[in-house]
Amino acid sequence: MLITAVWTWGRYFTTQDPASIAPWMWGGISAHYESRFPVIVIQAVGLTFGTLFCLLAAYKSGLVRATENFKLGVFAVTIAALNLVLDFDFIESGVERGAPKYMEWYGAFGLIVTLVWLYPEILRVLGKSK
């Protein structure tokens, strides 16, 4: 993710043409927001990974559990950050059940998808607060 974002970022600020980054839109969105609101991207990245680590700590400590009611609640309120708990539960359940080694990729992919969903949501909220 980082390599793609850095490359897209550089391309946008070199060309100043949004069309040049259309195929790599996620990094392009970051560059667009940064050009409108300086320093917003580092805040969004910090909050995205801060949310990841805080929810991982809350999950591992038992403070938050992925019960059936919790899962229904996540889908009902559609808060991207709470889906991290579902990702942690999927990974932990797979380990506890002795899932095959290749299932690690499914857990990692799910976690990345959630982070890629969470980041633009945080970026959007920060953009509205400026």
Backbone bond lengths (Angstrom), bond angles and torsions (degrees), N, CA, C in turn:
res aa  C-N    CA-C-N  psi(-1)  N-CA   C-N-CA  omega(-1)  CA-C   N-CA-C  phi
1 M - - - 1.448 - - 1.520 111.05 -
2 L 1.331 115.30 -43.87 1.462 119.77 -175.97 1.530 111.58 -63.10
3 I 1.322 117.23 -44.20 1.471 120.64 -178.76 1.522 110.46 -62.48
4 T 1.323 117.05 -45.14 1.462 121.08 179.08 1.515 111.15 -62.55
5 A 1.330 116.49 -42.78 1.461 120.38 -179.36 1.530 111.38 -64.20
6 V 1.330 117.03 -43.58 1.471 120.81 -179.38 1.527 110.13 -63.76
7 W 1.330 117.03 -43.70 1.461 120.62 -179.63 1.525 110.55 -63.41
8 T 1.333 117.00 -46.48 1.462 121.60 -179.67 1.519 110.77 -63.20
9 W 1.312 115.26 -43.11 1.468 121.65 178.81 1.533 109.94 -56.64
10 G 1.326 115.90 -50.84 1.462 120.80 -179.78 1.519 112.25 -60.51
11 R 1.321 116.01 -41.58 1.467 120.29 -179.87 1.539 110.69 -63.59
12 Y 1.309 116.76 -42.48 1.470 119.83 -179.36 1.528 111.09 -63.35
13 F 1.315 117.81 -46.70 1.457 120.05 -176.91 1.524 112.45 -75.10
14 T 1.326 117.72 -18.66 1.461 120.81 175.34 1.515 110.90 -78.52
15 T 1.360 116.18 -45.53 1.464 120.17 -175.87 1.520 113.83 -92.01
16 Q 1.332 117.43 -24.40 1.465 122.88 -173.79 1.537 111.49 55.06
17 D 1.340 116.03 26.08 1.464 121.88 -178.77 1.519 109.65 -119.42
18 P 1.340 118.38 109.06 1.460 120.67 -179.76 1.533 113.53 -57.01
19 A 1.327 117.45 -29.87 1.468 120.34 179.93 1.531 111.73 -64.85
20 S 1.329 116.77 -27.16 1.461 119.45 -178.36 1.524 113.15 -70.29
21 I 1.317 116.26 -15.98 1.469 119.54 -178.73 1.524 112.82 -115.18
22 A 1.335 117.31 5.87 1.467 120.89 -176.75 1.533 113.16 -50.83
23 P 1.338 120.19 -43.30 1.470 118.70 -179.86 1.535 113.27 -67.48
24 W 1.306 117.29 -20.33 1.461 121.46 -178.43 1.525 108.99 -115.24
25 M 1.296 116.87 50.53 1.457 122.84 -167.30 1.523 114.85 -59.35
26 W 1.337 120.31 -34.15 1.467 118.95 -176.40 1.524 111.03 -60.37
27 G 1.348 117.85 -49.23 1.458 119.22 176.05 1.503 111.41 -65.39
28 G 1.365 116.58 -32.16 1.457 122.59 178.87 1.514 111.73 -66.01
29 I 1.314 116.17 -37.26 1.466 119.83 177.34 1.524 109.41 -62.38
30 S 1.324 115.84 -41.47 1.462 120.00 177.75 1.520 110.55 -60.01
31 A 1.320 116.69 -46.99 1.464 120.84 -178.89 1.531 110.59 -63.35
32 H 1.317 116.56 -40.45 1.469 120.50 179.01 1.531 110.73 -62.34
33 Y 1.327 116.71 -48.25 1.467 119.65 178.96 1.533 111.46 -63.34
34 E 1.327 116.39 -39.63 1.471 119.56 -179.65 1.524 111.07 -64.17
35 S 1.336 117.46 -36.96 1.463 119.31 179.51 1.529 111.38 -68.88
36 R 1.331 117.32 -28.93 1.475 121.44 178.54 1.527 112.36 -85.59
37 F 1.334 116.50 -38.02 1.467 122.13 -176.26 1.525 109.15 -131.77
38 P 1.312 119.15 88.59 1.465 121.12 -178.16 1.530 112.35 -52.42
39 V 1.319 116.47 139.60 1.467 127.05 176.45 1.536 112.92 78.48
40 I 1.334 118.59 -0.79 1.461 120.51 -177.17 1.530 111.90 -68.15
41 V 1.314 117.47 -33.72 1.460 120.20 -175.87 1.526 111.10 -66.63
42 I 1.305 117.82 -44.04 1.465 119.58 179.63 1.524 110.27 -64.25
43 Q 1.332 116.93 -33.94 1.465 120.14 175.87 1.529 110.58 -65.93
44 A 1.327 117.10 -44.45 1.463 121.02 -179.61 1.530 111.33 -65.84
45 V 1.331 117.05 -40.92 1.472 120.31 177.48 1.529 109.70 -63.60
46 G 1.322 116.88 -45.21 1.462 120.71 178.53 1.514 112.45 -60.48
47 L 1.333 116.34 -44.71 1.462 119.71 178.92 1.525 112.50 -67.92
48 T 1.342 117.18 -35.93 1.465 120.43 178.42 1.517 110.48 -62.69
49 F 1.329 116.64 -51.33 1.466 119.21 -178.98 1.527 111.87 -74.69
50 G 1.333 117.11 -29.59 1.464 119.79 173.64 1.518 110.96 -62.47
51 T 1.335 116.00 -42.01 1.465 120.80 176.86 1.519 110.41 -62.94
52 L 1.330 116.24 -43.05 1.472 120.46 177.95 1.521 110.62 -56.29
53 F 1.322 117.26 -51.91 1.464 120.27 -175.05 1.529 112.47 -71.35
54 C 1.333 117.48 -36.93 1.476 119.74 178.00 1.523 111.14 -65.53
55 L 1.336 116.62 -44.31 1.463 118.32 179.53 1.525 111.53 -70.77
56 L 1.326 117.97 -31.93 1.464 119.73 174.67 1.523 109.79 -63.69
57 A 1.319 117.19 -43.88 1.470 120.70 178.35 1.527 111.01 -63.57
58 A 1.339 116.80 -42.70 1.469 120.24 178.91 1.521 110.62 -64.55
59 Y 1.316 116.65 -37.98 1.468 120.73 179.45 1.526 111.22 -68.76
60 K 1.320 115.89 -47.41 1.473 120.08 -178.10 1.523 111.87 -66.43
61 S 1.324 117.54 -29.85 1.467 120.57 179.81 1.527 111.93 -80.11
62 G 1.319 116.79 -10.60 1.456 120.51 -178.89 1.519 113.42 88.95
63 L 1.309 117.16 0.54 1.461 121.37 179.35 1.531 111.25 -63.37
64 V 1.328 116.34 -35.99 1.463 122.57 179.07 1.520 107.86 -124.79
65 R 1.316 117.21 131.94 1.469 123.12 178.83 1.517 109.42 -127.42
66 A 1.291 116.98 148.56 1.465 122.20 179.65 1.528 109.98 -90.23
67 T 1.329 116.54 69.49 1.462 121.40 176.99 1.529 108.65 -76.02
68 E 1.314 117.02 170.39 1.465 120.16 178.55 1.527 110.69 -61.28
69 N 1.324 117.38 -41.42 1.464 120.13 178.14 1.526 111.14 -63.55
70 F 1.324 116.68 -38.71 1.459 120.63 178.00 1.528 110.08 -63.05
71 K 1.339 116.09 -45.67 1.467 120.17 179.91 1.525 110.93 -59.59
72 L 1.317 117.63 -42.77 1.463 120.51 176.96 1.524 110.91 -63.78
73 G 1.323 116.91 -39.63 1.456 121.12 178.82 1.511 112.76 -63.81
74 V 1.323 116.88 -39.14 1.467 120.54 179.59 1.521 109.78 -62.83
75 F 1.310 116.75 -43.71 1.458 119.33 179.85 1.530 111.47 -69.72
76 A 1.333 116.93 -32.57 1.466 120.32 -178.54 1.525 111.17 -70.90
77 V 1.336 119.03 -41.93 1.479 120.45 -177.16 1.515 112.81 -96.19
78 T 1.330 117.77 -10.72 1.477 124.02 176.95 1.522 113.99 48.79
79 I 1.291 116.94 50.42 1.460 121.01 175.91 1.526 107.81 -95.87
80 A 1.305 115.65 116.47 1.456 121.04 -175.18 1.522 112.65 -56.87
81 A 1.309 117.71 -39.25 1.459 120.77 -175.90 1.520 111.59 -60.85
82 L 1.316 118.20 -37.67 1.461 120.19 -178.37 1.528 112.48 -70.87
83 N 1.321 117.52 -18.66 1.456 119.85 175.12 1.522 111.73 -67.38
84 L 1.326 117.27 -19.89 1.463 119.18 174.62 1.525 110.34 -60.64
85 V 1.332 116.89 -36.80 1.461 120.57 178.58 1.528 109.94 -62.14
86 L 1.334 116.52 -39.81 1.461 119.85 177.29 1.529 111.17 -64.49
87 D 1.332 116.31 -39.14 1.461 120.04 177.09 1.524 110.79 -63.30
88 F 1.330 117.07 -44.59 1.464 120.79 178.83 1.529 110.52 -61.13
89 D 1.332 116.18 -41.26 1.462 120.68 179.93 1.523 111.05 -65.05
90 F 1.323 117.09 -41.80 1.463 121.32 178.26 1.524 110.63 -59.63
91 I 1.319 115.72 -45.41 1.464 120.74 -179.46 1.529 110.53 -65.85
92 E 1.332 116.54 -47.95 1.461 120.24 -178.77 1.529 111.60 -64.38
93 S 1.324 117.25 -40.91 1.465 120.40 178.33 1.517 111.45 -62.88
94 G 1.319 115.96 -39.43 1.461 119.99 178.14 1.517 111.94 -62.84
95 V 1.324 116.28 -40.73 1.470 120.97 178.45 1.524 109.94 -65.24
96 E 1.350 116.05 -46.50 1.466 120.36 -178.37 1.525 112.17 -63.26
97 R 1.317 117.06 -32.95 1.470 121.12 -177.71 1.521 112.37 -90.65
98 G 1.307 117.03 0.48 1.459 120.51 178.41 1.516 113.10 70.15
99 A 1.325 116.64 40.15 1.467 121.18 179.91 1.524 110.15 -58.84
100 P 1.333 117.05 151.38 1.469 120.42 178.48 1.530 111.62 -60.53
101 K 1.302 115.83 155.33 1.465 122.87 -176.41 1.534 112.51 -54.39
102 Y 1.335 117.45 -38.40 1.462 119.69 -176.82 1.532 112.70 -65.12
103 M 1.321 117.94 -17.70 1.461 121.05 179.52 1.532 111.99 -69.59
104 E 1.342 117.07 -16.76 1.464 119.60 176.24 1.528 110.54 -56.82
105 W 1.341 116.09 -36.37 1.456 120.55 -178.99 1.519 111.29 -66.44
106 Y 1.323 117.67 -35.16 1.464 120.26 177.79 1.529 110.18 -65.07
107 G 1.313 116.72 -42.78 1.456 120.89 177.87 1.520 111.61 -63.45
108 A 1.331 116.01 -45.68 1.466 120.42 179.60 1.527 110.89 -64.33
109 F 1.317 116.95 -41.35 1.462 121.08 179.55 1.531 110.63 -63.16
110 G 1.321 116.69 -44.28 1.456 120.77 178.28 1.519 111.60 -59.82
111 L 1.322 116.03 -41.43 1.460 121.13 179.07 1.532 110.91 -64.57
112 I 1.313 117.14 -43.34 1.470 121.38 179.01 1.530 110.61 -64.71
113 V 1.337 116.94 -42.47 1.468 119.94 179.23 1.527 110.22 -60.07
114 T 1.327 116.73 -43.62 1.460 120.21 179.30 1.527 110.99 -63.51
115 L 1.332 117.25 -41.95 1.467 120.04 178.65 1.523 111.44 -65.37
116 V 1.343 116.45 -38.31 1.462 120.25 178.79 1.528 110.05 -68.28
117 W 1.320 117.93 -28.48 1.461 122.21 175.40 1.534 110.17 -77.26
118 L 1.321 116.71 -41.30 1.457 121.94 -176.43 1.526 112.15 -67.08
119 Y 1.328 116.26 -42.79 1.462 121.12 -175.36 1.531 112.96 -56.66
120 P 1.358 120.27 -52.71 1.461 118.14 -179.75 1.530 112.71 -65.95
121 E 1.324 117.30 -28.74 1.459 119.35 176.57 1.535 110.09 -65.26
122 I 1.324 116.57 -44.25 1.458 120.14 177.42 1.527 110.27 -65.53
123 L 1.323 116.47 -41.07 1.458 121.34 178.94 1.535 109.84 -60.92
124 R 1.325 117.67 -42.64 1.465 122.45 179.01 1.529 111.49 -63.04
125 V 1.331 115.77 -45.18 1.462 119.87 179.62 1.529 110.79 -63.62
126 L 1.332 116.57 -44.25 1.465 119.80 177.59 1.527 111.26 -62.38
127 G 1.334 116.51 -38.98 1.462 120.45 178.44 1.516 112.73 -62.42
128 K 1.317 116.30 -36.79 1.468 120.42 178.63 1.526 112.05 -72.77
129 S 1.330 116.22 -24.59 1.462 119.26 -178.19 1.509 113.40 -85.27
130 K 1.315 118.43 -7.97 1.477 122.20 -178.24 1.507 111.16 -84.91
